[in-house]
């Protein structure tokens, strides 16, 4: 009997040892699986840190589309007030008087008083810089000391307001030759400081000075994608002030408005 009991006990002992080793290997397998998961997870690439935008500069290359704060279309980019629709511009163009340009005799920029005051030490120039820029900060003299501006004529971006000119959509001298010589001083001042119509906009100094006092038949924005807005704005201003246009000017304005449907 004793020998039988010893045999049974010995058998159970060996069975328990086998079971123990199985459990040990199972536990080791689970542990290795967990380690593998951790190692694999640790090798996954981390999400890229957002790269802060570098400071924009005037050397930024022009985009193929018209520029804007959000990189949208010419329509979206334009902040010009009172900009008419294409159909409205076409009707206004049809209503303009076609005539040869008048003389420059008697002209001077001093007869178009600008920039007019708008209170709080701000003038029309600073108002346009504020309107056409983004994140514009002013000093206690209302001067724009920082901000970001996109010149819609050539697509260049600026962070220094001193590198911008405020362009008169219809230049003062062009207006003089097409009817403004007969205005009084008050109307000329209104024309030179008009913030209610698409007459003033902040653009690169290079394009503004390249344009000079030329009409659209002689000078067009380097970005053809802006021609639609340009033609609508020019036509609107000339119509609002009863100014004349030449035959060549009208032909080019028709071409510009046709780009709106391209």
FENLINNOR-V187222 format. One record per pair of residues at least 24 apart in sequence whose ideal C-beta (glycine too) atoms are under 7 Angstrom apart, sorted by the first residue. I is the first residue (numbers start at 1). J is the second residue. D is the distance in whole Angstrom. If there is no record, write none. Layout:
i={I/I}
j={J/J}
d={D/D}
This chain:
i={55/56/56/56/57/58/58/58/60/60/62/62/62/62/63/65/66/66/66/66/67/67/67/68/69/69/74/74/74/74/77/78/78/79/79/80/80/80/81/81/81/81/82/82/82/82/83/83/83/83/83/84/84/86/86/86/89/89/89/89/89/90/92/92/92/93/93/93/95/96/96/96/96/97/98/98/98/98/98/99/100/101/101/101/102/102/102/104/104/104/106/107/107/109/111/111/112/112/112/112/112/113/113/113/114/114/115/116/116/124/124/124/125/127/128/128/128/128/129/129/132/132/133/149/151/151/151/152/152/152/153/153/153/153/153/153/153/154/154/154/154/155/156/163/163/164/164/164/164/165/165/165/166/166/167/167/167/167/168/168/168/169/169/169/169/169/169/170/170/170/170/170/171/171/173/174/174/175/178/178/178/179/179/179/191/197/197/197/198/198/198/199/215/215/216/216/216/216/217/217/217/217/217/224/227/227/228/228/228/228/230/231/231/232}
j={159/148/157/159/159/156/158/163/156/157/154/155/156/223/155/225/152/223/225/226/150/152/155/150/134/150/225/226/228/229/152/152/229/131/132/198/201/233/195/196/197/198/196/197/198/236/198/229/232/233/236/232/236/232/257/260/231/232/235/236/257/257/235/236/239/235/250/253/239/238/239/244/245/244/244/245/246/247/250/244/246/177/178/246/177/178/181/173/176/177/181/173/176/172/185/188/172/188/189/191/192/185/189/192/192/193/193/189/193/193/195/200/166/195/166/200/201/202/161/202/201/202/202/202/203/204/207/201/203/226/203/204/207/221/222/223/226/204/207/222/223/223/204/204/205/202/203/204/205/203/205/208/200/202/201/203/208/211/192/199/200/198/199/201/233/234/237/199/234/237/238/243/212/213/213/213/215/243/243/244/245/242/243/244/241/236/237/240/233/236/237/237/246/249/249/252/253/256/246/248/249/251/252/259/256/259/256/257/259/260/256/256/257/257}
d={6/6/4/6/7/5/5/6/6/4/5/3/6/6/5/5/6/6/4/5/4/6/5/6/5/7/5/5/6/5/6/7/5/6/5/4/6/6/7/6/7/6/6/4/6/7/5/7/6/6/7/6/5/7/6/4/7/4/5/6/6/6/5/6/4/5/7/6/6/6/6/7/5/5/7/6/7/6/6/4/6/4/6/6/5/7/6/7/7/6/6/6/5/6/7/6/5/5/7/7/4/7/4/6/4/5/6/7/4/4/6/7/5/6/5/5/7/5/5/6/6/4/7/6/5/4/6/7/7/5/5/7/4/4/6/6/7/6/5/5/6/5/5/7/6/5/7/7/6/6/5/4/6/6/6/5/5/7/7/6/7/6/5/7/5/6/5/7/6/5/6/7/7/4/4/5/6/6/4/5/7/6/5/6/6/6/6/6/4/6/6/5/7/5/6/5/6/6/7/4/5/7/4/7/4/5/7/7/5/4/6/3/5/7}
